[in-house]
Amino acid sequence: MIVIEAAGPLATVQDLGRPGWFDSGVGPAGAADRAALRLANRLVGNPETHAGIEVLLGGLTLRAEELVLVAVTGAPAPATVDGTPVGHAGLLCLDPGQVLRLGYTRTGLRSYIGVRGGLDIPPVLGSRSYDTLSGIGPPPLRAGTRLPVGPSPGTWPAVDQAPQPDLPELLQIRALPGPRADWFTDPAALFTGHWTVGQDTDRVGARLDRAAGPPLRRAGAAELPAEGMALGSVQVPPSGQPVVFLADHPIPGGYRVIAVVLDADIDLMAQARPGQRIRFRRGRLI
């Protein structure tokens, strides 16, 4: 069992999501940065699908009530165990009563805590993830939340530290032209200049502001009937400020999708914090 003593701005339980429920109006949710959660699980010897904790910006404190093995990945939040600084993306052994505290990260947006055995809470529709849009899954963590730890898997961690690349000042995000690109006077404007992530960003999507380059202008005033939205869809409302849909995106949407971010770059997009500069590059299907 681990106990949350402070949750920071937002901390939720996440695994790799609940695919297969689109026809019921339920999105997959899951970790916004899937690679970071996978790495945390691999470091502690778990299957990649085990549930961990997603921490927005940092500020989380937890206490171990039993011997647990944990790893912190994703955005590099400075971490201490009982006040002693510890490394990022490495194995941490917490004895009963020891406290892991995450400071606030200066780069990136979301950190992940993997726990050997995973978080053993009841799944909802096959997943332990919390969906901030629908409210499905375990509620956000708060001080006093107790999280049971599952049984240790048979495998043992193969490494005790993993390299973590720095997040560049300008993120290069690859995207393909979307199904409604021809509904814009100049769809190539998305790939010209660069954008900045606005304050209005969360697990649903990241709204972008034009920093340098021509604006996105819609051709005509007609609106679309609601249609299905994919992870990474770049939707453009009448304001011309594109929104990149992330893990908790809505299933249907009525605004025009000018492009779709490649799946390989979704995790990078999920780490972009307000003020982060973004440049879209034309990707290609492999």
Secondary structure, 3 states (H helix, E strand, C coil): CEEEEEECCEEEEECCCCCCCHHHCCCCCCCCCHHHHHHHHHHCCCCCCCCEEEEECECEEEEECCCEEEEEEECCCCEEECCEEECCCEEEEECCCCEEEECECCCCCEEEEEECCCECCCCECCECCCCCCCCCCCCCCCCCCEECECCCCCCCCCCCECCCCCCCCEEEEEEEECCCHHHECCHHHHHCCEEEEEEEECCCEEEEEEEECCCCCECCCCCCCCEECCCCEEEECCCCCCEEECCCCCCEECCEEEEEECHHHHHHHHCCCCCCEEEEEECCCC
